[in-house]
């Protein structure tokens, strides 16, 4: 009986082993991979309403404003927009920035607006919604960075008519190569369009150190207009005006030399081969110097007015005319001609 039970047990175990073997074999049979259509149906992926994270074909380098330059860590701005058929961005908005009030949002919008974007991206054809994260490097010192070269402001007749010095403070935007991309006036101690315009011209022509980090930056620039200094001692308001005389009638004891003309010749005009002519309206002062204003400048804006006023410091008049009259207060027009040698 025991022998029969053992045989039955062994048969049962063998049957179970066979059944499990056949079951496992069915599971191990290689199944065909699902077709592409099946995968797409099961995993539809991005829908037409989803926003794509796009890589630009071309995008400029960020310019670090003064506030960004104070940041120790890098920053970012997440920008959403629509890519048009022309590869340009529209409907631009910043949805997130790492730190507020540092200028990341405004600079991110500027970069995205100026970038070129792919019109075909991951199976989507423009127009389509997109996003991009603009990364900003850590800041640098926000101290004022001195320009490598900068022109002196021209003291035009309008500026000289102020009869006072002027100071204009600007913030200039410098690219990675040290060229000025833009400038804006943030403070001026005088309300004068002529002063503001000349300060902007000086700023835009300045040259700055290239950026070692490969990105542009902003820095402060102060443009000073030394009106009183350019006029020498200036004209004393209490000097009684005398007769108007010709230049040849004034007994000068000292006049500008050829070397003085060469030293004060405007550099930009000299390099361009430009000649100039300035007429100064002068009055002999009590110290026998000339107090002058610019009456005529041709061509304007080349720096000849400033040069002429500096040359006027070299004039000294004698105390008396040949007939014994005092020269103090005499009015005289002084023409000065600049020629490239």
ABEGO torsion letter per residue (X at the ends): XAAAAAAAAAAAAAAAAAAAAAAAAAAABBBBBBBAAAAAAABAEBBAABBBBBBBABBBBBBBBAAAAABABBBBBBBBBBBBAAGBBBGBBBABBABBGAGAAAAAAAAAAABBBBABBGGBBOBBBBBBBBBBBBBBBABBBBBABBBBBBBBAAAAAAGBBBBBBBBBBBBAAGBBABBBBABBABBBAAAAAAAAAAAAABBBBBBAAGBBBBBBBBBBBBAAAAAEAEBBAABBBBBBBBAAABBBABBBBAAAAAAABBAAAAAAGBBBBBBBBBBBBAAGBBBBBBABBOBBGAGAAAAAAAAAAABBBBABBAAGBBABGBBBBBBBBBBBX
